[in-house]
Structure formats: structure tokens, C-alpha cells
């Protein structure tokens, strides 16, 4: 399914720090649905056996268009930061 060239990109970086992301590798999915993160990327990211990640997806027009891995311990902190203002509003 082709998309219009002028369509807004699903994961297009915006705002401050937008240059922080870059393509590190192209990976393929094997017949079991597994992907391998290249060794040099794992080393730079400090990924070790047993590490846990949350798989975060973004959807556009009903299709998953972007995937991101977030360390599980970082995800918990991100959720706390998002919910803190809401919880403060409820307590008041």
C-alpha cells in the first residue's frame, strides 16, 4: 500500500533534540519471528543477556508504522512522570 509522499511521517522527529536518532542497522526477521540486534549496537547500548525491554508501537491509519524498544526500568519511570500530574490533580 503506497503512501503519499507529502503524508506526515509516523515517527518523524520533531522539536528539540530531533537529530538524536539515526539508523544503526537493517535487521531481518527469521522464520521464527526473531530479529538480531547487531553486536556493536548491543555493546554501545549496554544490552546484556536477560535485559528486559518494552516494545512500544505507534499506529497511523490503523497500521503499526513504528516500533521502539525501551528498557523496562526506564518505562516505569516514564509512566510515573506522566501519571504524577494526574494523581496530584485527583488528590487535591
C-alpha positions as CSV (number, residue, x, y, z in Angstrom):
1,X,0.0,0.0,0.0
2,X,1.7,3.2,-1.2
3,X,1.5,6.4,0.8
4,X,1.5,9.9,-0.5
5,X,5.0,11.5,-0.3
6,X,3.6,14.6,1.4
7,X,1.9,12.5,4.2
8,X,3.2,13.3,7.7
9,X,5.7,10.6,8.8
10,X,4.5,8.5,11.7
11,X,7.8,8.7,13.7
12,X,9.2,11.9,12.1
13,X,11.5,13.5,14.8
14,X,10.2,16.9,15.8
15,X,11.4,19.7,18.1
16,X,14.5,20.0,20.2
17,X,16.8,17.0,20.0
18,X,15.3,15.8,16.7
19,X,18.7,14.9,15.4
20,X,19.3,12.3,18.2
21,X,18.0,9.4,16.2
22,X,19.8,7.6,13.4
23,X,19.6,4.3,11.5
24,X,22.1,1.9,13.1
25,X,21.4,-1.3,11.1
26,X,18.9,-3.0,8.9
27,X,17.8,-6.3,10.5
28,X,15.7,-9.1,9.1
29,X,13.1,-11.3,10.7
30,X,13.7,-15.0,10.6
31,X,11.1,-17.7,10.1
32,X,10.5,-17.9,13.9
33,X,9.8,-14.1,14.1
34,X,13.2,-13.3,15.7
35,X,15.5,-10.4,15.0
36,X,19.1,-10.0,15.9
37,X,20.4,-6.6,17.2
38,X,24.0,-6.3,15.9
39,X,26.7,-6.8,18.4
40,X,28.2,-3.3,18.1
41,X,24.8,-1.8,18.8
42,X,24.2,-4.1,21.8
43,X,27.6,-3.1,23.2
44,X,27.1,0.6,22.7
45,X,23.6,0.4,24.3
46,X,24.9,-1.8,27.1
47,X,22.4,-4.6,26.3
48,X,23.2,-7.8,28.1
49,X,21.6,-11.3,28.2
50,X,18.5,-11.2,30.4
51,X,17.8,-7.4,29.9
52,X,14.1,-6.6,29.6
53,X,12.6,-4.2,27.1
54,X,9.1,-2.9,26.4
55,X,8.1,-2.9,22.8
56,X,6.3,0.3,22.1
57,X,4.3,0.7,18.8
58,X,2.9,3.7,17.0
59,X,-0.1,3.5,14.7
60,X,-1.1,5.6,11.8
61,X,-4.3,4.9,9.8
62,X,-4.8,1.7,11.7
63,X,-1.4,0.2,10.9
64,X,1.6,-0.2,13.1
65,X,4.2,2.1,11.4
66,X,7.0,2.4,14.0
67,X,8.4,0.1,16.7
68,X,10.7,1.2,19.6
69,X,12.4,-0.7,22.4
70,X,12.5,1.0,25.8
71,X,14.4,-0.5,28.8
72,X,11.7,-1.8,31.2
73,X,13.1,0.1,34.1
74,X,13.0,3.3,32.1
75,X,9.4,2.7,31.0
76,X,8.3,2.5,34.7
77,X,9.9,5.9,35.4
78,X,8.3,7.4,32.2
79,X,4.8,6.2,33.3
80,X,5.4,7.6,36.8
81,X,6.3,11.0,35.3
82,X,3.2,11.0,33.1
83,X,0.8,10.0,35.9
84,X,2.2,12.2,38.6
85,X,0.4,15.4,37.5
86,X,-2.8,13.4,37.1
87,X,-2.5,11.9,40.5
88,X,-1.8,15.2,42.1
89,X,-5.0,16.6,40.5
90,X,-7.0,13.7,41.9
91,X,-5.6,14.1,45.4
92,X,-6.4,17.9,45.5
